[in-house]
Amino acid sequence: MSNVLTNLAADIFKAADIVGREQVGIIPSATINSTESVRAAKGDTIRSAFTRQATVATSYNPSMALPEPTYQTVDNKTLAIDSYAEVDIPFTGEDIKHLQNGAGYETVYGDQVAQAMRAITNSIEASLGVTVKNGASRAFGTAGTTPFASNFNEVAELRRILVDNGMPQDGRATLVINSAAGVKLRNLASLQKVNEAGGAQLLRQGQLLDLQGLMFKESAGIAAHTKGTGTSYVTNTGTTYAVGTTTIAVDTGSGTVLAGDVVTFAGDSNKYVVTTALSGGSLTIAAPGLRQTLADGVAMTVVDSYTGNVAFHQAAVELVCRPIAGRGVGQDAAIDSMTVQDPVSGLVYDVSVYAGNMMRNIKVSCLYGAKVWKPEFVATLLG
């Protein structure tokens, strides 16, 4: 029973283009590390080096001897490929015979593989939405209110956050929104007028145009965040926190402050995203940290629950997707195996066939992991 998948490959790819699909916008906006030639084991890690901000010397001393240089520390971060997704498609021999006498086994099988890719892609898109939301540097907008009700001023504010954080202006930044925000944006009269919008794409095709240097995409995987129960917390520093500080001590209050919560401090208009939940009296906000000094005894407020539309630079977020090691012909009991690229997301999935007693099972699967490498280049648009 060899070449089972090779004979059906055309049906798989054809079905993948026909089966209905949800909007996928976060995956193609990130750096995709997906290949069919390199398999991975669950728990494998990818390591990347990161340099710290340089210290600028403001004086010098002439000397016949070379001065000792100011040494720099190079940090490293890791990305774990620790998530797994799989869909089983079992068939008995009788099932296959019935289908061959009717709609055709190849047709149904192709549709099922396409539906498996759809489900896995949606799962990864939703997971990536949470990762990006929780890894943002700061947030803008009003929690619980869909943006773009009367204008698109929020776009300029998001761009300001990213540019002030040093994001490269190379055309690779994207704002990914949910369909509710997409409706508001499409309803803006200024974007529907061809002479003002600069093109007819939105008016005629509903295609969102780039604005303020950000590409626009929509996603069904935009994450809804439910805030923690934290209330009445105040800073507990004993001194003044400097600009750039990311670990903040708080006391007095009660309840939880969760990763992904957005917090503000009295006297500071910035909305900071919590990356590490409150534990042991301290919480961590994302880099680049505080934008102004923070004194002792300042009230902290946890912003309401929100929908996490996200703006980010492609280099800030990486998604790794791999066929799993140990699966396939010569690796386990599979009688045939191939990798298939999803035409919507671009991710590569493993498709393997297993023979049993009067039946076979097809597995569509992948390993994946995601990381926000540069929170400075990620901002959340609250909705």
Secondary structure, DSSP 8 states (H G I E B T S, - for coil): --SHHHHHHHHHHHHHTTS------HHHHSEEEE-SS--B-TTEEEEEEEE------------SS--------EEEEEEEE-EEEEEEEEEEHHHHHHHHTTT-HHHHHHHHHHHHHHHHHHHHHHHHHHHHHHT-SEEEE-TTS-S-SS--HHHHHHHHHHHHTT---SS-EEEEE-HHHHHHHHT-HHHH-HHHHSSSIIIII-----BTTBEEEE-TT-EEE-----BS-EE--SS-B-TT--EEEEES-BS---TT-EEEETTEEEEEEEEEEEETTEEEE-TT--SS-B-TT-BEEE---EEEEEEEEGGGEEEEEE-BTT-SBTTBSEEEEEEEE-TTT--EEEEEEEE-SSEEEEEEEEEEEEEES-GGGEEEEE-
